[in-house]
Every structure is written in structure tokens, then in C-alpha cells.
């Protein structure tokens, strides 16, 4: 979660014209590894839900959708790239 959160926050608000900073190469890669379906929900227009909630939902959806073996290999992959 600690490695995905900065990638999500760096995107800014996808519903506003002023997006966040482009992010580091690691953040761009980590965000790109989040399921496209989950990113689509996060980026779709929804004025009922605040940005903070949508960010938390994106992270929770990604983590809860992982199998144990995928989570371990994904964490290992991100840790190796981050160092």
C-alpha cells in the first residue's frame, strides 16, 4: 500500500483540468500496474464522491482484488524497482 499510494496521489484529480505532477518514473509505473478497470472507476466523472474517498477506494479495490501469490510477487517487483 505504501508503494501504490504515492502513485495514486501524484495523479491529482482526474476530473479537473489541473492534474497532479506527472510523478516519478516509479509512480507512473506503479499507477500503470493498477487494474485498468479500477483506474477507470477512479477517473470517471463522479461529483458525489470526494477525491480522497475515490483515492482510498482505488487503493482498496486494487489490494482486495489481489490473490496472495500475486500480492507477494507484485510487492517484490515494486520493492526491487523502488530501490
Steps between C-alpha positions, in 0.01 A plus 500: 500500500787736581636463149168546320370798697756756368421384147128563556549839666740620230220470243318797648129521433424335166172693481665842511701675234791543738639153539766415754870496432599237246662292772827319510565219254433256784164664579400493134589132478321409824185687392511325164506164677169572673218321322355704216149425627580650841670803341199557275268521803742740672534721193132500399295810580331466837424822681334319790822353634788717622848449356639356824229235510560404135873468566438273799250297297752454218765375742257273685365356174850422374614338824180303557503371142841336539560137571760425767757379250448801272528741794831347605648507151367850433648631824833337418496654150423850629755475781774406252410791270474748785850442637 
